[in-house]
Amino acid sequence: MKTIVFAGALALLGTLLGTRAAITVLVKRGYGQLIRDDGPTSHHVKRGTPTMGGLVIIASVVVAYFAAHLITLTAPSASALLVLFLFAGLGVVGFLDDYIKISKQRSLGLRSKAKIAGQSIVAIIFALLALQFPDERGITPASNAISFLRDIRWADDVPVVLVVIWVMLLIAAASNGVNLTDGLDGLAAGACVMIFGAYALINIWQYNQSCAYTASAGPKCYEVRDPYDLAVVAIALAGACFGFLWWNAEPAKIFMGDTGSLSLGGALAGMAIFTRTELLLIILGGLLVIEVMSVILQTSYFKLTRRLTGTPRRLFKMTPFHHHFELLNWAQVTIVMRFWIIAGLFVSAGLGIFYAEWVAGT
């Protein structure tokens, strides 16, 4: 438990103190956010706010993880290192996207094909490595199965090619979900605190009920590799987002940028895959799902009405969904607080379902 506490505290201090220094450096270099001309006009006052704050989140999590292990003289695990690889790898893709926006002075960074290619390369490497490194019981970080609260029995022998494709889809969905949610001050960071906090609890519970400890585990034990060390990573991620929120809350002094949003989304997917709760992420990350679905519905309805009537129409005033309420003249802080409440309800529901399945024993 000491490693978990140290990781969370160090990551929180890392972003709480490190972000202040990052703001100074980024302002001096002129690395400010560019604002879309077709976005809400209220966002124009944010033009020039430092971005790429995700670099501080990534550095804080990585340093906190290794420092916590050094302090407690414990060894890192394969599962945790792979999540950190996915986290940092997608951060690199996001950094390139942010840097191109700033250097080219345009609101769009990497071309869509280049961005997808970068995400896919990192995801494929992660997926292939995740099926390696069996422990003494033969359990690998990821499994050849689709999971909900644990591996689903009728989908527990998926071919490797399909597993890789499935992992790619999960990573793309989660990373883009956080990316779309990161449109208001503090919205994505606050939601991520709750979801990563939930995964810390899930990992601690799975560690206490691990099939590796037959003396204490019940009949519904969990076949998960390195649940304790995954809890260390999860709490470091939650702590880093919490500390970053001090500077990212309205009015934001810095934005996480794609550097932060893509990396955090990747870490969420990694947690879901390694804890065997892939489909549960849909509930835990319900707010992210709403944001993504709003874009999909808006685009689909726009194209459908244009084809059928010749006059395109929109379901919402603007997407992602939080922009719809901005154009209804809701105060930004009101939208963020209410969306946090929604995120909290989804996280609570997800944890409740996870625990209820173990209690029911079915």
N, C-alpha and C positions, 0 to 999 in steps of 0.2 A: 504493500500500500504506500510505502514511503516514496517509491519511484513515481507512482501516479501523482502524489501530492507535489513533489518537486517539479515534475514536468509541467503541471498546470500552472503552478506559481511562477516558474521561470519564464514560461511562454507569455503569461499575462504581463509580467514586468518588462519582457522584451519589447512587446508592441506598445505598452503604455509609455515607456521611456524612449524606445528607439524611434517611434513614429515622429516625435518632436524633432529629433535630429534629422530624420528623413525629410520632413517638411522644409527645413532650412536649406538642405542641399538641393532639393528639387526646385525650390523657388529661385535659388541662385542660378540654376542651370536653365530655368525657363521651361521646365517640363510640366506645363499646365494642360488641363483638360480642354479639349475642343468640343463644342456643343453642336448637335445636329440642328440645322436650320428648320427642319420639319418637326422638331420636337416642341414641347410646351414652351411658350415664350418666357414663363417664369424661370426656366433653367438658364437663360442667357446670362443671368447675374453670376452663375457658377463658372463662366468661362475663365480659364486661367488658374483655377484651383489645382494644386499639385495632384498628380495621378501616379500610378504605379506603386501605390502603397502596399500592394500585395507582396512586394519584395521584402518588406519588413515582417509581414505575417509568415512568409516562407522561412526566412532566416531565423525568426524567433522559435518556430516550431522545431526546426532541425536542430538548432543549438540546444534548446530546452530538452529535447529527447536524449541527445547524447550526453549532455551535462548531467541529467538525472541518473542515467545509467552509470556514469563515472562516479558520481557522489555515492551511489548505493552499491558500487562494485558489482553490477550485474551485466550480463552480456545481452546485446541486442538480438532480436529474433528475425528470422527470414520474413515473416509476415509483416512486421512493422517496417522493415527496410523497404519492402516492396511497395507499401502504401506511401512511404516517403518518396520513393522513386517516382510513382505516379503523380503525386502531389507536386514535386519539383519539376518533373518533366512537362506537365501541362502548364506550369508557371512559366517555363521558358517560351512555350508557344504564345501564351498571353503577353509576355514581355515584348516579344517581337511585334505583336499586334499593336501594343501601346506605343512602342518606340517609333514605329512607322507613322502612326497617327501624328505624333509630336514632330518628328523630323520632316515629314512631308506636309505638315500643317493641313491635315484633312481629317474629317470625322470618321472615316473608314480606314482601318489599318490593313492587315493582311487580306489579300483577296480570298474569297470564300473557299476556293479550291485549295489554296495553300494552307489555310487554317484547318480545313478538314483533314488534309494530308498530314499535317503536323500532329493533330490529335490522334489520328489513326495509327501513325507510327509508334507513338508512345503507348497507345492502348494495346497494340499487337504485341509489343515487347513485354509489357506488363502481363498480359494474358498468358503468354507462353511460359514466362518465368514463374507465374503463380501456380502452374500445374507441376512444377518441379519442387525440390527440397522437401521430401517427405520426412516426418519426424520418426522417432523410434517405433511408433505405432502405424507408420505408413500414411499418416494424414498429411496432405499437402495444403498450402494456404488456400487455394481455390479447389473446387471439385468439379467433376464432370456432371453436374446436376443443376437444375434450376431450383431455386429455393424461395420459400416464403418466410416461415418462422424457423425452419431448418430445411435440409434437402428434401424435396418432394420425391416420394418413392417411385412414382410412375414416370419421373423425368430425371432419373439418377444415372443414366448411362448415355449421355449426349456425346456424339463424336467431337473430337478435339476441334475440328474446323468450325462446327456450330458453336462450341463453347467460346471460341475466340470472337466470332461474330456477335454473340450474345453479350460478351464483356465489352466489346466496342460500342454496342448500342447503349448499354448502361452508362458507360463513361461519357458518351456524347450527350445523352439525355440529362445526366446530372450536372455536367459542366456547363451546358448551355442553359439549364434551368437556373443555376445560380447567376449566370451571366445576364440573363433577362431580368431576374429579380433585382439585380444591382442597378436600380435606376433612381432611387430616392436615398437621401442621406440616412445611413444606418440600417436600411431595410434588410439587405442581404446579410450583413455582418450579424445583426441581431437574430435573424432566423437561423443562421449557421451555429451560433452559440447554443441554441436550443437543440438542434438536431445532433450536433457532435456531443453535447452533454448526454443526450439519450443513448448514443452509441457507447459512451463511456460506461453508463449503467448496464447496458446490454452485455458488454464485454466482461464487466466485473461479475455479473450474474452467471454468464457462461463459464467463467473461470471457476467459480464456486461450485458449479454443477457440471464440471467437465468429466467426460468419460475416462479421462486419464487418471482420475482419482476415484477409483472404484469404492474406496472405503467410505467416502463422504457423498458421492454422487448418487442421485436417486435413479429410478427406472427411466426417467426422461432426461438423461444426461445429454450433453452437447458434444458432438464430434467436431470440434473447432481447433485449429492449430494456433497456439500462442494467444489465447484470449486476454491474458493479463497484459502482455506487451501491446496489444492493440488498444487496450484501455489507456495505456500511457500515451499513445499517439492521439487518441480521441480527446483526452482531456487537455493535451497540449494545443490541439486545434481549437477547442472551445475557449481555452484561456487566451490564446492569441487573438481570436476574433473579439473577445470581450474587451481586451485591452485596446485593440484598434478602434472599437466602438467609441471610446472616449474622444477620439479625434475625428471620427467619421459621423457622429451624431449631428443633427441639424443645429447650426449651420456647419457643414462639413469643412474641416480644414484640409482634408486630403481624401482622395478616392482610392479604392483598392485597384481599380482598373481591371482589365482582362487578366492581368498578371495574377490578381487575387481571386477573381471569380472563377476562372477556369481551373485553377489549382484546387480551390476549395471544393468545387463540384467533383473533380476527379477523386479527391480524398473521400468524399461521401460515397461515391460508387465503390471505391476500394473497401471501405468499411462494410458496405452491404454485401459485397462478394465474399469477403473473408469471414464474416459472422454468419453466413448462410441465411441472410435476411434480404435477399435481392428485391423481392416483390413488396416486402414490408416498407422499403424505402419510399414507395409510392404514397404510403400513408404518413410516415414520418416527415417526408418532404412534401406534404400536400400543398403547401403554399407555392412551392416551386412548380408543381404540376399545374396549378391554376394559372400561373403566369405563362407557362409554355402553351397550355391549351387555349388561352385567350388569343395568342398569336396565330396558332393553327386555325382556330375557328374564324378569326377575322380574315385571314388570307383566303381560306376556302370559300367563305361566304361572298367575299369581294369578287373572286373569280367566277363563282357560280352565277351570281346575279348579273354579272357583265355578259356571260355567255347566254343566259336565258332571256334577259330583258334588254340587253344593250346598255343598260345604265347600272354601273357597279354601285353597290351599297355596302355599308359597314354595320356590323353588329354593335361595335363599341366606338366611342369617339376617337380612341387611340389605344394601341397596345404597345407593350405589355399592359396588363390590366390596371396597374396602379396609375398609369397615365390617364386612363378613362376618368378616374375620380379627380385627378388634378384639373381636367377640363370641365368638371362639374363644380369647380371652385372650392373643393375641399382643401383645407390647410394641409401642407405637406406632413407636418408632425401628426396630424389626425390620421392620415392615411397610414403612416408608418406604424403608429401605435395599434391601430385596428388590425392591420395585417400581421403584426407581431402576435396579437391575441389569436388570430386564425392559425398562425404557425404553431403557437403553443397548444391549441386544441388538437391539432393534427398529431403533434408529438405525444401528447398525453394519450390520445386514442391508440397510437402505435405501440406505446409502452404497455398500455392496458391489454391490448390483444396479445402481445408477446408474453406477458406474465400469465394471462388467463389460459393460454395454451398449455403452459407448464403445470399450472394448478389443476386443470381439468385432466391432464394426463392422457390426452387423446391426440 
